Amino acid sequence: MEDRHLLTDIGLALRRAELRPVYTAGTDLRRVPGRRGQLADVGVASGIGNLEQAVIVRLLTPRGELSELAHPEYGSRLHELVGRQNTATTRNLVRLFILESLQAEPRIEEVMEAAVEPARGRRDTVAVLLRIKPVGALPVLTIGPFTLELER
């Protein structure tokens, strides 16, 4: 069967199934009067913990992935950097993409620091530290350091 019309591109091989962190729903245990034991409810994150979680989810979501849900600008462009070498230029792009993404978060008044450095002992990974001032009179939120793997 002729398949030249499908063109040719770089062949990809799956090296690991863990292409991004995997999260599960948390649980909160509660006692119910008149019942033995505890019941498990879906856990919630609120306040500053919710903002911290929202920042991580925003950064891990590729921009445009929620377009069909009417959120075409939600997410970040960090996924575009997978496969690039850990150079000063790439680290600057990581910082730029983080700042660009967090600018769209209405609960953030200011990103006070977005440090991106090579991770110790891992030439394909960067370490990110964020200091964020939430809207209102809340204390500065520190997120990280967390790592992003560039080369796979």
C-alpha positions in Angstrom: 0.0 0.0 0.0 1.3 3.4 -1.0 1.7 5.8 2.0 4.0 8.5 0.8 1.2 11.1 1.3 1.6 10.6 5.0 5.1 12.1 4.8 8.1 11.3 7.0 9.2 12.7 10.3 11.4 11.9 13.2 10.6 8.5 14.8 9.7 8.7 18.5 10.2 6.0 21.0 8.6 5.9 24.4 11.4 5.7 27.0 9.3 6.2 30.1 5.6 6.4 30.8 6.1 9.1 33.4 6.0 12.1 31.0 4.7 14.4 33.7 3.9 14.2 37.4 0.7 12.2 38.3 -1.6 13.4 40.9 -4.6 11.7 42.6 -7.4 13.3 44.6 -6.6 13.9 48.3 -9.0 12.7 51.0 -10.3 14.2 54.2 -11.5 12.0 57.0 -14.5 13.0 59.1 -16.6 11.5 61.9 -20.3 11.3 61.5 -22.4 11.4 64.7 -24.1 8.1 65.2 -21.8 6.1 63.0 -18.7 4.1 63.8 -15.4 4.9 62.2 -14.7 7.7 59.8 -15.9 8.6 56.3 -13.5 9.7 53.6 -14.5 12.7 51.5 -12.7 14.2 48.5 -10.0 16.4 50.0 -10.0 20.2 49.4 -7.2 22.8 49.1 -8.1 26.3 50.2 -6.5 29.6 50.7 -2.7 29.8 50.1 -2.5 26.0 49.6 -5.0 26.3 46.8 -3.0 29.1 45.2 0.2 27.0 45.4 -1.6 24.0 43.9 -3.1 26.2 41.1 0.3 27.6 40.2 1.8 24.1 39.8 -1.3 22.9 37.8 -1.1 26.0 35.5 2.6 25.4 34.8 2.1 21.6 34.1 -0.8 22.2 31.7 0.3 22.8 28.1 -1.1 26.1 26.9 -4.1 25.5 24.7 -5.0 22.1 26.2 -8.2 23.5 27.7 -9.3 25.3 24.5 -12.3 23.1 24.1 -13.4 24.2 27.6 -13.2 27.9 26.6 -9.8 28.5 28.2 -7.4 28.7 25.3 -4.8 30.7 27.1 -4.7 28.6 30.3 -1.5 26.8 30.9 2.2 27.4 30.1 4.6 26.9 27.2 7.1 24.9 29.3 6.3 21.7 27.3 7.8 23.3 24.3 11.2 23.1 26.0 11.3 19.4 26.4 14.2 18.0 24.4 16.3 21.2 24.6 19.7 21.3 26.2 20.1 22.9 29.6 21.8 26.1 28.5 21.5 29.7 29.7 19.2 30.4 26.8 16.9 27.5 27.7 16.8 28.5 31.4 15.9 32.1 30.4 13.0 30.6 28.3 11.9 28.6 31.3 11.8 31.7 33.3 10.0 33.7 30.6 7.4 31.0 30.1 6.7 30.8 33.8 6.4 34.6 34.1 4.1 34.7 31.1 1.9 31.9 32.5 1.6 33.4 36.0 0.8 36.8 34.6 -2.6 35.3 33.7 -3.4 34.2 37.2 -5.7 36.8 38.8 -4.9 35.8 42.3 -1.2 36.8 41.9 -0.3 40.4 42.5 3.4 40.1 41.7 6.0 37.4 41.0 8.8 38.7 43.2 11.3 36.0 42.2 11.5 33.3 39.5 14.9 31.7 39.9 15.8 29.0 37.3 19.2 27.2 37.8 20.8 24.0 36.7 19.8 21.2 39.1 22.7 19.7 41.1 24.0 16.5 39.6 21.5 16.5 36.7 22.6 18.1 33.5 19.2 17.7 31.9 17.2 19.3 34.7 16.5 22.8 36.0 15.5 23.8 39.5 12.9 26.5 39.9 12.1 28.6 42.9 9.2 31.0 42.9 8.3 33.8 45.4 4.8 35.1 44.7 2.9 37.9 46.3 -0.8 36.9 46.3 -3.5 39.6 45.8 -4.4 41.2 49.2 -2.4 41.5 52.4 -1.2 37.9 52.4 2.4 36.8 53.1 4.7 36.0 50.2 4.3 32.5 49.0 7.4 30.4 48.2 6.9 27.5 45.8 9.8 25.2 45.3 12.4 24.5 44.6 10.9 22.0 42.2 12.6 20.5 39.1 11.7 20.4 35.4 13.4 17.8 33.2 14.3 19.1 29.8 15.9 16.3 27.9 14.2 12.9 27.7 
